[in-house]
Amino acid sequence: MIRRETLSLLVVVVVAVVTVSDGKWSLPADLGPDSGHWTFSQDDEHAINNNNSGPIFNQESDDITHSNIDDEEEQVTLSLPKQWAQLLENLNNSQYLVNDRAHGDDSISNGTRIVLFADFLTIPKSLILDSFNEANDGWVERQRKIDNVFIHNSGADAKSPVGTAFAFSPPSLEALALSNTSILLEFASRAFLKSLEDDTPSNRIQRVKRQSVLFEDGSTGGVRKEIDLRSFVVSQGSMGALKCNVHDEVLPCDTRNPYRTYSGWCNNVQNPGWGKSVITFDRMIPSAYADGVSKPRSMSALGRPLPSPRHVSSYVHIDVSHLSNKHTLMLMQYAQFLDHDLTLTPVHKGPEDKILNCRECDSASSTHPECWPIPVPTGDSWYPDKRESGSPYCIPFTRSLPGQQRLGPREQINQNSAYIDASQIYGEEVCKADSLRIRGGKLNGTGSAGRKPLMPQTGTLKECKSPSGYCFYAGDPRASEQPALAALHTVFLRQHNQWADDMKRINPQWNDEKIYQEVRRIMGAVNQHVTYNELLPRIIGPSMVNAYGLALQNDGYYAGYDARCSATIYNEFAAAAFRFGHSLIRPNLARMDGGYRGMNPHLPLRDGFFNSDMLYKPLMVDEVIRGLIAEPMEQMDPFVSNEITNHLFEDKRRSFSGLDLISLNLQRGRDHGLPGYNHYRGACNLKKAQNFDDLSTEIPFDVLQRLKTVYAHVDDIDLFTGALVERPVMSGILGPVMTCIIGTQFRKLRQCDRFWYETNDKSIGFTPQQLAEIRKMTLAKIVCDNMEIPTSIQRWTMDAPHNVLNPRMPCNLLATLNVDAWREQSSAPPTISKPLPLVSPQEQAAGPLSCNIGGRLIAVGGSALQSPCVSCICSDQGPKCTSLRIISCSKLFQEAGRSEILQDPVCTSQCGFFLGPSSSRFTVSG
């Protein structure tokens, strides 16, 4: 059932997918998917928290068939996902036409992403509306079942292995809001596909002309573009609006502001939402869901079930220790630290914040439809065949939240911004960032007399297992995941505060906000520099660094920024390729004294998950850091420690309670609809294998035999497993497919980042002197300067120490960042005032000192509402205004009033239905 006030919205949904014949139709700026800021009402927040809000449909409203817009004769042209076009090819119906990709199904042109919506079908509008009506019934029934189950289901204990796993992927309110709409759209998508499969009269489906493919850079021209439905159907919001009514997603974008937003908004001025937090992942090649919508890949190319991920894990990824003779554990640890800057994939939860306990093999029906537990095969090397109750044994698994805002296949959400912006230190939204700050531009910490600070404490993390009841709190919620990660977080917090003190000393006129933002800017730049200068050459090799355009400038500026590309993280990167570090993990964390002598006891990894109390011990951070830079990591190979394949997050009080990280990785890839490894060979310019023996060049013989035993067909091999077992590229540790995915991703993270630290944009870039100082920085210097007792350290902390090639040296011999490059000659007080950008007196002199916005004088850089639905920012060229997106029309009506709304055409275009039929562009009968 559809409520009256949303009927006009559904008309817009239908109109949004219409493609006009000249191919030039586009969304107006004030209705585009990246305009304005969406807010939640208190009722919205409560509904989202309880997972029971239908973003579009309502049981107590009129049926859509009562509408006067259901016109059987009116036709619309839909832009179809590539995956759906392939499904339609299989239908015995000559009326469906599909298009071929110019470079083959899995081709990726050099730096150019092929848009997956390049096929068109003309259908009656009523078919879409019927699909949404059927979706409503499915959504309501789904929610009814969930509510009934959780009346007596308390969910999993937050400190249990299941709860600990959930803590790695906690959903935000904004992500939950997106997912509610996505689930509804999935029901509509299935209904739509089913209607196309039915025997439909020939006059209901029209043949359409073959179209050429569309490239992201527009190189083919003259084609019909994909229309994003997100702006018309999503109940979107932000944590800022929900928690403290402060947000950074405003328009127009201020191109002179040298400081990034926390969310990544406005990095791309033309497309402000590209790469921001809480959007769906990108894809290198189309998804491979079993039903074309969301059902995970579960069948072999030969028609039989795929092997259980646990079978693959226990047979292929066995525990064989081969220590690296080249690299230290710091490589693994920094890679995890970086990953937490780039990706966080939230999973489903139950009503009232309950954690889904998906341990029972039938939990998809008995607990929640988004449970998808992993069957343990008979005769497993560790887990029993059955539980004490006699039921089969499964490893718990919860599916990721969907976030797509259009008809089509499921797409998962990335809660972090795509950019390397040190969000794991500062947070990805304003409220989180504010909660981590103290005066003087510093970050909050836990201090004690005579010691450098640790991260701030919090007693609110339900998953915290520390005996004290307290865990650490940082920009990323996983900072306390294990002691080595917490120690590295601590080092970077201390470095921020040291630079803040330095900036205050050389620029006493700077206020708190200016100090904080400038140090945050430097920290982001240093993170980029360390990543590209130290990490990437070691994992993909120097030759691949050059091949993918990742080599840094030795001097001067980088001129490769491309505003046409999006930095959005690839699903393949997050769900498979950048999980390579799981092969590098060792079961224990070593502790070492100032002379690099081992100390007892070591820290077992299984005892340290969300338990960092040991870091309160004097000098423990130093001891853990020395262990990371002195101890070798496990060699990059198919083998993985039992510590994470049998004992992950284990509860010592319960036998066999631990999880298997490799099984979770494989299940996650299938959950996300990732095609098999062989498809990515084709995408990465390798020969696509026709049989297992075709892989012998890239995969060692003994491993290949194991793959043959586990998988029935070469196309069945999971991406994570296939890529993990490849022989490494020259001078790297990763194989060609992982190198391809990671190299392509990091090319985007440089080329598509307007704030890239080497940028030649003088309005936001560093001065030549400042850039030279950043280029001096190494991870070794950051680590050494922030130990309690600095001793000696090798220059390259990710490489094993060597008397000649990588000797240890006193910390004071390492090059340091000279903050004098940031000294301001002027003693004038700073003009920056949170949350406004810094505007120098010289810049103010070049334009107006203020603008009249809505009858108020607003300083340059400030913003205000021109009218209830129009926001303006005062620039040096006068006010620049944009339309806001309104989700809660009832809240708008309460705050602005009827007369104000009627005088604002932007308001009436979105909320006219709330005021009555005469105020809206669409009318409803019945």
Summary of the structure (lengths in Angstrom):
residues: 926
radius of gyration: 27.7
end to end distance: 13.6
largest distance: 84.9
contacts: 3177
relative contact order: 0.12
helix: 38%
strand: 13%
